[in-house]
Amino acid sequence: MSMSIEDAAKSRPGFPRPFPNTPNNVLEQLSLKEKVIVVTGAADGIGLAVAEAMAEAGGHVALWYNSNDAAVSRAEELAHAHGIKSSAFKVDVSNSEQIEKGLAAVVEKFGKIDVFVANAGLALCKPILEQTLDEYKKQMSVNVDGVVYCSKLVGAIFKQQGFGNLIITSSMSAHIVNVPVDQPVYNATKAFVTHFGKCLAREWRDFARVNIVSPGFFDTKMGAGPEGLQEAYRMSTLGRQGHVKEIKGLYLYLASDASTYMTGSDLLIDGGYVLP
Ligand SMILES: NC(=O)c1ccc[n+]([C@@H]2O[C@H](COP(=O)([O-])OP(=O)(O)OC[C@H]3O[C@@H](n4cnc5c(N)ncnc54)[C@H](OP(=O)(O)O)[C@@H]3O)[C@@H](O)[C@H]2O)c1
């Protein structure tokens, strides 16, 4: 039921909340000095670019990986290049016990978690009539269960700390029926995490922010495959896939104090792919 103008005009205890105590200078806002950031799927692709961005901005970074142990040397390189702390942790995000242990290990080593980037994903792109139920379950276990488990477990830490920031890597495939390869389950997993993230933004409003990044095609292992590459060029308004260096600034913005008024947002970064 809507309120009368008189009822709506009454002041309520606790409002307005105070503005954040952050620097006025935007470059200072973007600094991640002394912040601790966890990135999943960080050995390569978008996740590695995000980990680099965080380290370049002065943050301490935990690189989570599943099978690609190049994360171990990447973490050493980041620490050396940027004078920050960085370590790699092997965590399968479809396994909640491994996530719990991974989070405990990060807190033990770094003392806290300021930002968690739930970026790991899997693309088993097939029409549903050609996909086995085992493939369906595998797809769900990483893209949906993985994000839910990570969010639930890191959310408990955020609540206990009284602060936190969750960034979920979704996809433009949460917005569109991506063509020409039929991939209904992948698309739907991304729609799930986008809406889940928005819901968490409200649920966690007293202690953490939650935002979603929805990339279009980026030139990674998971970017457009041979069947879809030419269509990816044609559909993208900019006529190409994105380079991972072009997504670093968006994650940095969301992780930093430059975005303190932003929660529950879903940011498309797709070279104009979904415009037509
Ligand atoms: N590239 C694109 O065009 C595009 C577009 C939209 C959205 N995305 C999303 O962006 C994210 C990153 O993808 P990417 O393009 O950077 O591709 P990528 O290089 O293949 O990265 C996927 C990452 O997910 C990790 N991963 C897969 N299964 C995992 C599991 N069970 N536990 C933990 N980690 C697991 C992989 O880790 P290991 O290698 O260590 O196994 C890998 O680092 C994904 O969520 C993807 O859906 C990508």
PDBQT file of the ligand as one rigid body, heavy atoms in Angstrom, charges set to zero:
ROOT
HETATM    1  N1  LIG A 301      35.575 -14.283 -22.108  1.00  0.00    +0.000 N 
HETATM    2  C1  LIG A 301      34.327 -13.960 -22.365  1.00  0.00    +0.000 C 
HETATM    3  O1  LIG A 301      33.949 -13.688 -23.521  1.00  0.00    +0.000 OA
HETATM    4  C2  LIG A 301      33.322 -13.869 -21.241  1.00  0.00    +0.000 A 
HETATM    5  C3  LIG A 301      32.113 -13.230 -21.501  1.00  0.00    +0.000 A 
HETATM    6  C4  LIG A 301      31.168 -13.111 -20.485  1.00  0.00    +0.000 A 
HETATM    7  C5  LIG A 301      31.443 -13.620 -19.235  1.00  0.00    +0.000 A 
HETATM    8  N2  LIG A 301      32.622 -14.257 -19.008  1.00  0.00    +0.000 N 
HETATM    9  C6  LIG A 301      32.856 -14.787 -17.653  1.00  0.00    +0.000 C 
HETATM   10  O2  LIG A 301      34.098 -14.316 -17.178  1.00  0.00    +0.000 OA
HETATM   11  C7  LIG A 301      34.600 -15.226 -16.198  1.00  0.00    +0.000 C 
HETATM   12  C8  LIG A 301      36.070 -15.500 -16.486  1.00  0.00    +0.000 C 
HETATM   13  O3  LIG A 301      36.169 -16.160 -17.736  1.00  0.00    +0.000 OA
HETATM   14  P1  LIG A 301      37.397 -15.948 -18.754  1.00  0.00    +0.000 P 
HETATM   15  O4  LIG A 301      36.850 -15.381 -19.970  1.00  0.00    +0.000 OA
HETATM   16  O5  LIG A 301      38.513 -15.266 -18.064  1.00  0.00    +0.000 OA
HETATM   17  O6  LIG A 301      37.790 -17.451 -19.120  1.00  0.00    +0.000 OA
HETATM   18  P2  LIG A 301      38.878 -18.450 -18.534  1.00  0.00    +0.000 P 
HETATM   19  O7  LIG A 301      40.240 -17.923 -18.743  1.00  0.00    +0.000 OA
HETATM   20  O8  LIG A 301      38.532 -19.796 -19.079  1.00  0.00    +0.000 OA
HETATM   21  O9  LIG A 301      38.589 -18.411 -16.974  1.00  0.00    +0.000 OA
HETATM   22  C9  LIG A 301      37.684 -19.239 -16.322  1.00  0.00    +0.000 C 
HETATM   23  C10 LIG A 301      38.254 -19.460 -14.960  1.00  0.00    +0.000 C 
HETATM   24  O10 LIG A 301      37.312 -20.185 -14.160  1.00  0.00    +0.000 OA
HETATM   25  C11 LIG A 301      38.038 -21.069 -13.360  1.00  0.00    +0.000 C 
HETATM   26  N3  LIG A 301      37.252 -22.231 -12.963  1.00  0.00    +0.000 N 
HETATM   27  C12 LIG A 301      36.553 -23.083 -13.768  1.00  0.00    +0.000 A 
HETATM   28  N4  LIG A 301      36.016 -24.077 -13.006  1.00  0.00    +0.000 NA
HETATM   29  C13 LIG A 301      36.380 -23.820 -11.722  1.00  0.00    +0.000 A 
HETATM   30  C14 LIG A 301      36.143 -24.482 -10.492  1.00  0.00    +0.000 A 
HETATM   31  N5  LIG A 301      35.409 -25.601 -10.397  1.00  0.00    +0.000 N 
HETATM   32  N6  LIG A 301      36.665 -23.940  -9.360  1.00  0.00    +0.000 NA
HETATM   33  C15 LIG A 301      37.407 -22.805  -9.423  1.00  0.00    +0.000 A 
HETATM   34  N7  LIG A 301      37.689 -22.153 -10.552  1.00  0.00    +0.000 NA
HETATM   35  C16 LIG A 301      37.166 -22.659 -11.694  1.00  0.00    +0.000 A 
HETATM   36  C17 LIG A 301      39.220 -21.518 -14.199  1.00  0.00    +0.000 C 
HETATM   37  O11 LIG A 301      40.255 -21.905 -13.316  1.00  0.00    +0.000 OA
HETATM   38  P3  LIG A 301      41.434 -22.961 -13.709  1.00  0.00    +0.000 P 
HETATM   39  O12 LIG A 301      41.916 -22.546 -15.092  1.00  0.00    +0.000 OA
HETATM   40  O13 LIG A 301      42.451 -22.786 -12.632  1.00  0.00    +0.000 OA
HETATM   41  O14 LIG A 301      40.830 -24.332 -13.712  1.00  0.00    +0.000 OA
HETATM   42  C18 LIG A 301      39.539 -20.264 -14.998  1.00  0.00    +0.000 C 
HETATM   43  O15 LIG A 301      40.539 -19.492 -14.382  1.00  0.00    +0.000 OA
HETATM   44  C19 LIG A 301      33.686 -16.455 -16.254  1.00  0.00    +0.000 C 
HETATM   45  O16 LIG A 301      32.756 -16.410 -15.186  1.00  0.00    +0.000 OA
HETATM   46  C20 LIG A 301      32.960 -16.299 -17.585  1.00  0.00    +0.000 C 
HETATM   47  O17 LIG A 301      31.710 -16.949 -17.596  1.00  0.00    +0.000 OA
HETATM   48  C21 LIG A 301      33.579 -14.391 -19.971  1.00  0.00    +0.000 A 
ENDROOT
TORSDOF 0
